[in-house]
Amino acid sequence: MRSRGLVVPRERGESVRQRLAAEGWLRTDLRIRSDARSLTLPIQDGAPVPAEWGVVLDTEFDLRPPDGPADYRELLRGSAEDRARAPRSFDVVGDIVLVRIPREAESQAPEIGAALLAFVPGARIVGADRGVHGLERRRRIERLAGGGGWATVHRENGLAIDVDVERAYFSPRLAVEHARVAEEIRAGDRVYDLCCGVGPFSLHFARDGRAREVVAVDLNPAAIDLLERSQRRERFSVRITTHVASIEAFLPDRTPFERAVLNLPHEGIKYASSVAGVVAPHGRLYYYEIVPRTEFERRGDVIARTIGPRGEWTVLGYRVVHPYSPDSDLVAFTLERAGG
Ligand SMILES: C[S@@+](CC[C@H](N)C(=O)[O-])C[C@H]1O[C@@H](n2cnc3c(N)ncnc32)[C@H](O)[C@@H]1O
């Protein structure tokens, strides 16, 4: 049967499949196609799949015999209105499912938890995600169904990443971004991963093997402990040097490197100038911020002028990583420093 399909490299296939399923964009009535290098995932007509996730085309798929509902909300009891109030999307982190419950669906929360536990293959526990808080951006989570704690191993772009969704920040919505930045690392680059969390950027850089040096910094000791655990398991040839430190304490007098990532979307601007100071001539800064949708273009130039004198920094581009609120998005800016 003909359908729209999304072609993705094999190593990203599972991450993208999970994102599509979580957004309700994956067609479950058709079989995923695969060859040695790529997967073609059948997607719903009109699904607004971001261009970075893969290449969309029209192609033939085999039918898949039905083995359950296509949407977890079909498992909820109650009226059609009750089901419509339940959230459509959810996140899968390893064997943990996290769902944001809107106020109007609060009374259905336990039932939503049970439905997701039954619906998501391999799910062990379901939690209501009550948002991140504090400097360490830790998540408040309330158990809705299942059991066994909040630590897990999440698979992303072929990597196994140790995560504890309560003790350290992690979002499966950054999978494409982690891979995109890693692809821009050249042979011999040295990279700072600032505010690294459990280290998904660094683990990509180390796995890909082109970087000469990877230095990861976060003030949350639990995040660095999880990064070290992933590193011990994976044993890459490139070693990630880790620091439990605030970037304020870490940055002074550091050698400039060819690449720096600063992923602290709400407060990064406070540190952007000092971070710019540890980027070598011709080097790049990957900078993340929550930006109102009307300001993407202008914001890049403002950031460039904030971090250095006129002409020193060029905005190479920006990319919407994911929606943040009804009128703002998480945006990735790539800035390049002029030559010495
Ligand atoms: C949005 S998370 C980063 C996630 C990570 N880069 C990723 O891709 O998953 C922000 C991280 O910054 C850390 N953090 C917050 N303020 C910091 C500071 N001043 N210095 C160092 N780390 C900081 C938090 O502990 C948290 O792990």
The ligand as a MOL file (V3000), in Angstrom:
LIG
                    3D

  0  0  0     0  0            999 V3000
M  V30 BEGIN CTAB
M  V30 COUNTS 27 29 0 0 0
M  V30 BEGIN ATOM
M  V30 1 C 19.1680 21.5170 29.8170 0
M  V30 2 S 20.2180 20.6090 30.8350 0 CHG=1
M  V30 3 C 21.4750 20.0700 29.7230 0
M  V30 4 C 21.2330 18.8150 29.0280 0
M  V30 5 C 22.2850 18.1900 28.1960 0
M  V30 6 N 23.1950 19.0900 27.5580 0
M  V30 7 C 21.5650 17.3120 27.1670 0
M  V30 8 O 21.7310 17.4990 25.9740 0
M  V30 9 O 20.8400 16.4300 27.6180 0 CHG=-1
M  V30 10 C 21.1010 21.8140 31.7300 0
M  V30 11 C 22.1850 21.2530 32.6570 0
M  V30 12 O 22.9640 22.3590 33.1210 0
M  V30 13 C 23.3670 22.1260 34.4500 0
M  V30 14 N 23.6940 23.4590 34.9990 0
M  V30 15 C 22.8130 24.4470 35.3520 0
M  V30 16 N 23.4900 25.5700 35.6920 0
M  V30 17 C 24.8110 25.2750 35.5660 0
M  V30 18 C 26.0180 26.0060 35.7690 0
M  V30 19 N 25.9750 27.2700 36.1620 0
M  V30 20 N 27.1930 25.3900 35.5520 0
M  V30 21 C 27.2470 24.0920 35.1580 0
M  V30 22 N 26.1340 23.3390 34.9400 0
M  V30 23 C 24.9430 23.9260 35.1280 0
M  V30 24 C 22.2290 21.3790 35.0920 0
M  V30 25 O 22.6700 20.6030 36.1720 0
M  V30 26 C 21.7020 20.5340 33.8970 0
M  V30 27 O 22.2470 19.2450 33.9200 0
M  V30 END ATOM
M  V30 BEGIN BOND
M  V30 1 1 1 2
M  V30 2 1 2 3
M  V30 3 1 2 10
M  V30 4 1 3 4
M  V30 5 1 4 5
M  V30 6 1 5 6
M  V30 7 1 5 7
M  V30 8 2 7 8
M  V30 9 1 7 9
M  V30 10 1 10 11
M  V30 11 1 11 12
M  V30 12 1 11 26
M  V30 13 1 12 13
M  V30 14 1 13 14
M  V30 15 1 13 24
M  V30 16 1 14 15
M  V30 17 1 14 23
M  V30 18 2 15 16
M  V30 19 1 16 17
M  V30 20 1 17 18
M  V30 21 2 17 23
M  V30 22 1 18 19
M  V30 23 2 18 20
M  V30 24 1 20 21
M  V30 25 2 21 22
M  V30 26 1 22 23
M  V30 27 1 24 25
M  V30 28 1 24 26
M  V30 29 1 26 27
M  V30 END BOND
M  V30 END CTAB
M  END
